[in-house]
């Protein structure tokens, strides 16, 4: 290993290319015998480095520091303390020390181009600068502990009392956003605190939970057995769908006074922190119905639709109740399954202790069409377009492993930009990518809508017309090709108005890999990063984009779905609201018992921009 030498700044450097082992720079010390004249600062300051066989300071029994030395230096100090008895060798030793000390002072003075009297203040200034730098780093470092303020609690949307280090994103994510998320109503905040108390009372491994599970195993349940009722969410479909459906199931739990329990699937604990204090939201591994989850489908005898068909609803309302009902709300559900969204059927389900739900739909818009929920939902969400925005910020906090991906990427590539633009690309066509018509559509949308600046194809260099603005473009896609084309475009050509454009894409997984843990970590990180942008472009039908726009409180420009491999004209339009789209809503009037356009029933539920038959919440 090469030898380490001290550079001018006190850092260890390698003399022969070996691996450096850095140690703190030696502190300057005042030599106790350097001068008898206190005003002679030049000769009174000697830098003593902690090297082999140099003097060491020890503490006596009375607490006073003394100088000790090894036998090679004893002669020097004994000679300095004695006025007689010096032999010639000892006197020569003293002279050698004096000469060496003078040489050190002279060398330091020459190298630093400053008298030694200023060295101390130079070191003080350096320490002050270092302290300021460390303070700045701590302010940017997401692993640093911070005082949890009302702002970090999102104006009391989040509960307090969590261990911050166990989930750094819970209280630190607000520091990465320009402005805080939209404010929750006082009634919603009160409802969430009440739910947390109910979850603590009835959650996993509590006495109430254990008693209800015992009844579930026995197959017999009385309406007087327990005051705790549950809805179990089955982990199903892609990550974007799961986030949207989990928010839907939680809102249903709030409306029906049920406790939400979450099937952990392959990766739920790896992606999301616990949202409720003290008691987990994860379904225990020994839950007796877990082995049936994968087999539940539209044909299952336990499904609500099949109970309706078999005229078995009496089992849901009598004194002896069916212990559980399966709710099949997947896109292939039939008309009987869709009766879940009718008032009368909600009454039938009310007493059932266990509801097991499988869905790939964000069904919240249709909850707003159920008359018995109408007033409660209005009190919870006076502003109808921020339902998922608030529920998402309450429920979904990236775990530390995912938060590391988010925070490191944001700090490295996005944090210093004046404007951050997100472009989320999901292509449903098959074939080799990138598709030219998709690239043309992206560029047409972003330039026409003034999301990205125009390029100058005639001049090699264009100076800024005003203060130079930096724009960071974050692209997400399963394919690498669109990123390369956009990056090269702004590398090879200047913009008309002189902006500095940087283009980034965190990953390119080539195809969706729902069951792979690391794939879903990256997907969750990229959704979250998109939500931190200032302007957002998303793809039609993509739940990935819905999550990003909802968390970010952004009305995105939605790229229309291409037909026949042709770029649509117009290429995109801005969304009416930040809410996701319900892709497979029922078109049924429960009172009239006939088909109806549910997008024209109430002013705050309209058809989606990207899917004409879908439903979404909008401002009234």
N, C-alpha and C positions, 0 to 999 in steps of 0.2 A: 504494500500500500504506500502511495506517495505521501510526502510530508505536508502537513497543513501549516500555512503561514498566515499571519494576521494582516489583512489589507488595511488601507487607510480608514475605512469605515468601521473597523472592528469585526468584520466578517471573516470566517475561516475560508481560505482558498487553498487549492491543491497545488503543490509544487511540481508534482510529477504525474498528474493526470489520474490519480487514484480517487476513490470515493471519499468526499469530505465528511468529517464529523464535526458539526458546528457546535461551538460552545459559546456562552456569553463572553463578551469582551471583558478583559481584566479591568477592574475599577482602579482609578488613580488614587494613590495614597500619599499623605504627607509624611516625608522622612523625618523622624523626631530629632535628628542631629544635623540637618542639612545646613542650617544657618542660625546664627544668634541674632541676626537683625530681622525683626518682623517686617520691616518695610522692603526688604530685599526679596521681592516675589520671584525674581528670575532664578535666584539660587535656592529658594526655599521650597520649590515645587519639584518633586521627583516622582516619576511614574514607576511604580513597582509592579512588575508582572509576576503572577503566581507561577513561578517556574521551579524546577527541581533545585533543592538546596538553598532557596531563598528563605528569608525570615518568615516565621509563622506567628500569628498573634494567638495568645492563650489567655484564659481568664483565671485569675487567682481566686483564692477562697473568699477574699473580701470584695470580689466582683470587679476588680480593676484589671484592665487589659495590660499585658506585658508582652515583651518581645522574646521569643525563644528562637533558637537556631540549631542547626546541626553542627557537628564538631568542626566542619570546615570554615565556619564563619565566626565561631566563638572568639577566636584570636582578635578579629577586627574590633568587636565590640568591647571586649575586655581592654584592649589597648586604648579605645576612645574614652573609656570611663576612668582610666588611671593616668595620673600626671607624672608618674615615674616608672622606672623599671622596664621601659621599652627597649627591646633589643633591635638591632638593625633590620632583621627580617620582618618584625611586626610593623616597624615604621614604614617599610617599603610596601607592606600590605595595605596600610591606610592610604598611602599615596596612590596606589593602584586603584582603590575604590573611588577616591576623589576624581582621578583622571577619567575613570569609566563613567562616573555620574555626569561629569561635565560634557563628555562626548555624547551621552544620551540626550542631554538638554539641547545641545547644539544641533543634533540630528533632527529632533522633533521640531525645533524652531525653523530649520531650513525646509523640511518637508511640508509643514503646515503653512509656511509663509506668514507666520503670525507669532508674536511673542508668547512665551509660555504662560504669561499672566492671563491670556485670553482662553486658554484651553478649557478651563473649568466651565466658563460660561458657554463655550461652544458645545460641551457635553450636555449642559442643562438645556440649551436650545434644542439639541437633537432629541433629548428625552421628551420635551414638550411636543415637538413635531410628531414623534412616534406615538405619543398618547392620543393626539388628534387623529392620526391615521387609524389607530386601533378603534377609536370611538366610531369613526366613519364605517369601518368594516363591520363592527358590531351592529350598526344600524341597518346594514344591508344583509347581514348573515341571518338566515331564517332559523338557524339552530340556537340563536341566542335567546335566553329567557327574557320575556317582556312582561310588564305589568298589564294585567287584563283590564281593559277599560270598557266603558259603555259602548264605545265605537266597535271594539273587537267583539263584543257580545251582539253586535248588529242591532243596537237599540233594544236589547233584552229579548231578541228572537231566540238566541242561544241560551241554554242554562249555564250557570256558573258552577264551579266546584270540581271540574275535571282536572286531572293531572296534565298540565300543559305538555310536558315532555313526551307523554305517551301518544299524543296526536298533535304534532306541531301545527298542522294546517288549520285546526279548529279556530284558533285565535289569531293566527298570523296571516291567513290568506287575504284578509282585508287590506293589509299593507301593500299588496301587489296590485290592487285595483285603483283606478282613478275614480274616486268617489265611492261611497258605501252603497251596498245593495238597497233596494227600495224598502221603505219602512213597513213593518207589519202593523195591522190594526191592534189596538189594545185587547180586543176580544180574542183574536187569534193567539196572542201572547198568553192570555189567561187560560185559554183552552189547552195550549201546549203544556203549561205548568200542571194543569189538572190531569192531562194524559200521563205525564211523567210520574205523578203520584199513583195513578192506576197501574202503570207498568211496574212500579216498585212493589205494589201490593200483589199483583197477579202474575208477574213475569216468571221466567224459568226457575225451577227449584224452590219456589215459594210454597207455603202450605196450600194455598188456593190452587196453584198450578198442579201440584202433586195429586190433590184430591180429584181434580177434573180429569187428569190423565188416567187415574185409576178407574174412573167411571167409563172413560173411552175404551179402555181395555176390556171392561166387563160387557160393553155393548148396551148398557142400560143407563139412561140418564133421566133424572127428574128435574122439573123446572125449579124446584126448591133446593137443589143440591148445592149450587154455588152461584155467587154473584159475579163471577168472572167469565167472560166470553172471549173467544179468540178468533182471529183470522190468520191463517198460515199462508204465506206467500211462497210459491214454488219457484226456485231459480230456473228460468227457462228463456231460451233464445239468446240473441246477441247482447253485448253489454249496454248499448244505447237503449234497446228495448227494456232491459232489466231495470235500468235506472228510472225510466219513465213509468213502468208498471209498478215498481216499488213505491214511488211517490203516490200513484193512484190508490194502491192498497192502503197506504197510511192514511190518506184523506178519508177513505171509506171507514177505516177504524175510528177516526175522530168523530165521524158522523153517527156511528152506531154504538159507540162506547165499547168497542172491542180492543183487545190487546193484540198488537201486530207481532208476529213471530216469523223470523226470516230463515228459510232454508238456505244453508250456507253454500250449497252447490260445490263447485270446485275451487272457488276463489273469493267469495264475498268477504271473509275476514281479512284477506290479503289486500283488498282494494279499499275498504271503507272502515273508518273508525266507528266505534260504538256511539250512537247519537243520544242515547238516554242515560242519565246518571245512575250509577250503582248497580243496575240490573241489566243483563245483556238482552239484546233483541234477537240473538241467534237461537234458533230452535235446537234444543238439546239433541245430541246424537242418538240417544236411545228413544226418541219419540216413536210410538208404536206404528205410525202410518208411513214412516219415511220410505220403506221398501216398496210402497205403492206409487210413489210420486211419478216415476218415469212411465208407469203404465197408464196413468190417468189420461183419458182422451174424451172425445166427443161421444163415444159410445159407452162410456163407463156407466154402470147401473147406478152408482152413487151420485151422478151428476144431477144438478137441479133440473135441467131440461128433461132428462129421462124420468125423474120423479113426477114431473108434470104430465108427461105422456102416459105414465102408468097409473095416474090418478092416485098417487101416494102422498099427496100434500097433507092428508090428515095426520101423518106421522110427524109433521113439523109443528103442529099446533096443539096436539093433545097433551094430556098430563104426563105421559111417558113419551119422551122425544127421541128422535133418531139422533145418535151421538154426534154425527158429522154429516156435512153435505159438501160435495165437490162442485165448485163453480168453474165451469169451462167457458172462459172468455177469450179464447184464442181466435184468430182470424177466421177459422173454419166453423165457428159456432153457428147453430141453427136458430130458428125463430123461437123455439121453446127456451133455449139457453138465454136468448136476449130478453126474456121476460124479467131477468134480474133487474132491469132498469125500470120496472113498473112499481108503483106504490104498493099495490095489493100484494105483490110477490115479496117486496121487502118486509111487509108485515109477517108473511109466512116464515121468512128466514130469521126473524128477530130473536126467537127463543132458542134457536139451535146453538149449542155451546161451541162447536167447532166448524168453521167454514174453511175449506181448503181451496185456494185459488190458484189457477194457472192461466196466465194471459201473456200476450205479446203486444197489447194495445194500451195506449195512454187514454183511458176511458173517462177521465175527469169531466170533459165537456158534457157527457150524457148524464152525469150526476147532477148537473145544474138544471136538467130537464125533469127531475123527479120532484113533484110538488112538496112532499114532506121534508125534503132537504133544502128547499128554496130559501127560506128565511135564515136558516142557520148558515148557509153558504154566503148569503149576502152580508151577514154580520162578520163572518170570518174574513171575507175578501171583498170589501167595498170596491176595490179596483180589481176587476175580473181578469185582467191580462197578466197579473203577476202571481198567479197561483203556483205554478211550478217554480218560478223564481224564488219564492219564499220557502216552499217545501224543500226545494233542492238545497238551499243554503242551510236549512235546519238539519237535514238528514245526511247529506253526502259530503263527508270530510275525508280527503285522501289520507291513507295511512302514511307513516313516515317513509316507507320505501318508495311509494308513488310520489309523495311530496318532494323527496329528493330529486326525482326526475324533473318535476315541474320547476322547482326553485332554481336548480342549477342551470337548466336550459334558459329560463327567463332572464337570469342575471347575465348569462354569457352572451345572449343574442338579441334580447328584446328590450331590456330595461332602459337602455340609453337612447332609444329612438324617440323622435318627436311624435310620430304617429305609428301605431301598430295596426296592420291589416291582416285579417285571417281569411284564408281561402280553403274551404273544405270541399274536397272532390270525391264524389262517389259515383262510379260508372256501373250501370247495370248491364250494359252490352258485353258480349263475349268477343274475344279476339285479341290480337296483339295490341298493346298500348304503347305510347299514347295515341288516342284518336285525334286526327287533325280537327274534326268538327267540334270536338270538346274543347280543345285548346283555343280555337277561334272564338267559341262562345265565351270562354273565361275572359279573354282579352277584350272582346267586344263589350261585355258587361262592365268590367272594372274600369275601362277607359271612358266609355260613354257616361257612366254614372259618377265620374270624377272620384273614383275610389283609388285608382292609380294614375299617375301622370302620363301624358302622351310622350312618345319618344321623338327625337329629332333624327331623321334618317339622312340628313344632308350635311350636318356639321359634326366633326369628330369631337369637339369640346364645346360646351355651352356653359357660360358663367351664370350664376344665380341672379334672378331679377330682383331679389330682396334677400333677407336673411336665409341662408341655406338651411333647408329642412331635411331631416333624415327620416326615411320611411322603412320600417322593417316589415317584411311580408312573411307571414308564417303559413306555409302550405301543408295540408295533411291529405294523404292519398295512399292507397295500397300500392300505387305505381310510382316510380321515380321520374318518369318521362316528362310529366307536366311541369314539375319543379325545374328540371334542367332547361326546358324551353323558355320559361319565364325568366329564370336567372340569367341565361345567356342573352336574352333580349335586352335586359337592362345593363348588362355588362358591355355588350358590343355597341350600344347606342346611348348617348346622353338623353336626359329628359329635356323637353322644351323649356321648362322653367328652372332647371338646374338642381333638382332634388337629388339627394344621395339615396339610392335604392339598394337595400340588401334583402336577399331572398333565402329562406331557410325551410328545410323539411326534416323533422326529427327522425322519421323511420319510413321504410317502404317494405311492408310485409308481403306484398304480391297478392295475397288472398286472405280472406277473413278466417281466423283460427280461434273460434269462440272458446274452445276447451283448453287452450294453452294459457297458463298463468302469466308468463312474461308478455305475451301478446296483449292480454287484457290490461296489464299494467301500463304498457305504452299507449294503448287506446284511451284509457282513462286520463293519463297525463296529457295527451294531445287534445282531448275534449276540453280539459280544464285550461290549457294554454290558449286555445281558441277563445275561451270565455274571457280572457284577460286582454283581448285586443280592443281597439277603438272602433273599427269598422269590420263587418263580417259578411262574407259571401258563402252561401251554403248550397248544397245540392238537393233537388227535389226528392221527397220520400225518405230522406235519410234521418234516422233517429239520432245518429252521431251529431249531426248539425243541430237538431232540436235541443239536445242537452246543452251544447255550447251556447246557443243563443239565449236559452232560459236562464242559465247560471249567470251569464254576462249581462242580462238585462238589455240585449241588443235586438233591434229589428233588422234582420239580415236582408241582404239582396239574395233572392232565391233563384238559382239557375233552373230554368224550365227543363223538363226532361226531354232530351232530343228524340225525334222520331225519324226513322229511316236513315239514321246516321247523317243527319243534317242539322246544322246549328239553328236553333229556333230564332225567330225574329218577331218581337224583341227577345233578347237573350235572357233577360231576368226581370224581376220586379221586386220592390221592397215589400216586406211582410207587413200585414195590418197590425200585428201584435207580436210580442215575444213568446207567446205560448206555443207549445207543440201541437201537432195535428193528430186527432183520433182517426186512424186509417179505416176502421171497419165499424162505424156506428150503426145502431139500429134505426130503421125508418118505419117507426110504428107509433101510433097514438094509443096509449094504453087505455084511455077512457073511451074513445070511439071504437077501439079495437079494429083499426084499419091502417093502412099505410099512409104515411105523411112525410113531407120534407122537413126533417128535424132541424135543418139549417135555417128555417124561417119561422120558428116558434117563438123565440125570445130574441131581443136585440143584441144580447151579449154572446150568442152562440151562432157562428157563421161558418160557411164552407171555407175550406182551406185554399190557399193560393196555389199550392203545388199538387193538390189532389182534389178534384172537383166534388167528389162525394164525401170527403172527409169533413170533420167538424173541429173547430177550434174556438177558444174563448177570445173575445176582443173587448176593448173598452166600449161601454154603452154609448 
